[in-house]
Amino acid sequence: MTSILDTEYVPPSRPVSQNELKDTRSSLKSRLHLSDVYANHIKCGHFYMVKKNGRKEKEIKDTESPDGLNCSVCWKFSKTPKTSKDRARHLIEDYCKVFCEEPGTLVHEIVDLEKVFYEWLYEQVN
């Protein structure tokens, strides 16, 4: 099985507008069924959008605490093959650094980082 971590970044061959980048982000959220609710784990420092109508979203809404659950990023990292651990670690660090605050102006690299992060976290690529 191929991992999203094994894919190379491909820069756009043309200029990309802010509206197109916003649509790309919106499409990612829709395709992966991501909620606007974030899990935020203080212990490990990871944060991420949870699945819409999922167990974590329900628990976060019920308890009003985004930190009460196991961290999916830590779990996924533990299941990542040793050959991809360095790439996964860099992906997680880059995501946390870039998205600690919502980016104002979008660029293709940021939108691609978000796409790769959530595809790694929630999907398996064949």
WOQUI-V417198 format. One record per residue. RES is the residue in one small letter. SS is DSSP state (alpha for helix, beta for strand, coil for the rest). PHI is phi as a letter, one per 30 degrees, with the letter a starting at -180 (999 if undefined). Layout:
RES	SS	PHI
RES	SS	PHI
//
This chain:
m	coil	999
t	coil	d
s	coil	c
i	alpha	e
l	alpha	d
d	alpha	d
t	coil	d
e	coil	c
y	coil	d
v	coil	c
p	coil	d
p	coil	d
s	coil	c
r	coil	b
p	coil	d
v	coil	b
s	coil	d
q	alpha	e
n	alpha	d
e	alpha	d
l	alpha	d
k	alpha	d
d	alpha	d
t	alpha	d
r	alpha	d
s	alpha	d
s	alpha	d
l	alpha	d
k	alpha	d
s	alpha	d
r	alpha	d
l	coil	c
h	coil	h
l	beta	d
s	beta	d
d	beta	d
v	beta	d
y	beta	c
a	beta	d
n	beta	b
h	coil	c
i	coil	d
k	coil	e
c	coil	c
g	coil	i
h	coil	d
f	beta	b
y	beta	a
m	beta	d
v	beta	c
k	beta	d
k	coil	d
n	coil	i
g	coil	c
r	alpha	d
k	alpha	d
e	alpha	d
k	alpha	d
e	alpha	d
i	alpha	d
k	alpha	d
d	alpha	d
t	alpha	c
e	coil	h
s	coil	b
p	coil	d
d	coil	c
g	coil	d
l	coil	c
n	coil	d
c	coil	d
s	alpha	d
v	alpha	d
c	alpha	d
w	alpha	d
k	alpha	d
f	alpha	d
s	alpha	d
k	alpha	c
t	coil	d
p	coil	e
k	alpha	e
t	alpha	d
s	alpha	c
k	alpha	e
d	alpha	d
r	alpha	d
a	alpha	d
r	alpha	d
h	alpha	d
l	alpha	d
i	alpha	d
e	alpha	d
d	alpha	d
y	alpha	d
c	alpha	d
k	alpha	d
v	alpha	d
f	coil	c
c	coil	d
e	coil	b
e	coil	d
p	coil	d
g	coil	d
t	coil	c
l	coil	d
v	coil	b
h	alpha	e
e	alpha	d
i	alpha	d
v	alpha	d
d	alpha	d
l	alpha	e
e	alpha	d
k	alpha	d
v	alpha	d
f	alpha	e
y	alpha	d
e	alpha	d
w	alpha	d
l	alpha	d
y	alpha	c
e	coil	b
q	coil	c
v	coil	c
n	coil	c
//
